[in-house]
Amino acid sequence: MGSVDKNPVPYCIVALMVVMMALSYGIQSADAQVITYRIHSDIFTELQDRYPEHAEDYWSSVKKAIRDGINAWIEVNPDLVVTPSHDERHNLLIEWIDSERVWGVEYHDRSLGYRIGIDFDSPEPDEYGASLLNPDIIKYVVAHEMGHVLGMGHSSDENHLMHGVENPKPKNIFDSKGYVVPHLSITDYRNIGGTQLDVSFHLQGYNVHDVAVVDVNGTQYLVASTGNEGLHVLDMSNPDQPGLMDMDDSPSTDVWPLEGQPHIVQMYSDGFRVWSLSDPANIILLETVSHNSILDATLIYVDDTPLLVMVSKGLIQQYDLSDPHDARKSGAHHDNFNLLGVEDIHGVVRDSGSTYVLVDATFDGIQPYLIQPDKNPARVWHSFDQVEYYDHIQRIIEIDGSTYRITSTHDQIELYSVKPKIEPSDEDPETELIGHLLGYTVLGVDILEVGDSVYAVVATGPDGILGIHVGDKGAGKWTVG
């Protein structure tokens, strides 16, 4: 039994055990040999169960990667014929396994012949940064296990496809059974297949909790919130070489721009601050509001009024930020029973002209509160199907009359095209997934324009800041909402 271990050392192959048996169909050399294989449909069933929204994309990517791993052998061994079989007559079955230790394993079954099992358990990177829905890794795992099917053990050469630490043969006596072994390596440990979004720039060296883009006199600046290292204001005129304009080293969490103004709102553990970026090289503190033990907050606009809504144990409150120099408390609701177990703001809903925040109160579930300027938040008893913000971050973009939606969860970023409603009565516009990117912890996202280029700028914690190219402006309509 050969296996590909989840090991942080690149290309390291670790075996659970190695069973070197002569194949029943006589594969002993590179003489013309025929192997038929089948990809088990249970892989698709598992994908549907685990990732229903992306199963079709994953299934297509997985199948291609499996075939690429097999074809790597065929390309360098003309006398080796490996062909797919679509019925029960096959020499080799490729199937799903669920393992905490290994990426892949080869083993023999008396009734089904030789089998290759691959752990497709998680699309996000594991503890070593590897994604088992990554076609680069699938191709490598299949090719390695295919070597075992052809009768090979492990090589002690770390750069060899058949490298393994379980019973490895020394480099100078490794037996390839007469085959030419493909030279494969894993070049991308992170992202799954399909259409991947284009990472145009990657700014490292920052542990970024959130980002906000602020326009100052036609130039866009990026404010990065970096936890204990405070705020960093970056000139993004050249995204590949951002210029640090100014910084404040006070601890910082979430940040939001105030629409139409060169100002930002900065959260920290015991309150919030309002900053002026009129001179990005010399940011000025306009207002500080202190309040202990804020658990979560969101900035929303209600009737064009910017309201900062915050939750704490037993309390939901709001501040009117219409005047950045004078943040004014405009409502509060105390409830030491229903809000005792509050954790965070779960979502925002806009329904029939009203705006609601959904508070996750743990013991009492999700509680909607009606938010209005100059009124206390009011507990309501409605249920909502459509949530504008639901434990994820979303931005709507329009480029030359075409609408796009950037959505991100804690492990992936997705770009959708949004088709206009055919009838005014249509509840939801049709969307189509254009591209996606996995492997990053997404904590914040905003939209950056540099010349005609448009980027989604993503805060990814210790991975810094990603700039994902969304599109380019032309002569048509351009708005960011």
PyMOL commands that set and color helices and strands:
alter all, ss='L'
color gray80, all
select helices_A, chain A and resi 42-50+55-76+135-149+171-173+362-364
alter helices_A, ss='H'
color red, helices_A
select strands_A, chain A and resi 2-5+33-39+80-84+92-97+102-109+113-119+154-155+168-169+199-203+210-216+219-225+231-235+243-248+255-257+263-268+271-276+284-290+296-302+305-312+315-320+328-334+344-351+354-360+366-371+378-379+389-390+393-399+402-408+412-418+431-438+444-450+453-459+465-472+478-480
alter strands_A, ss='S'
color yellow, strands_A
deselect
rebuild
show_as cartoon
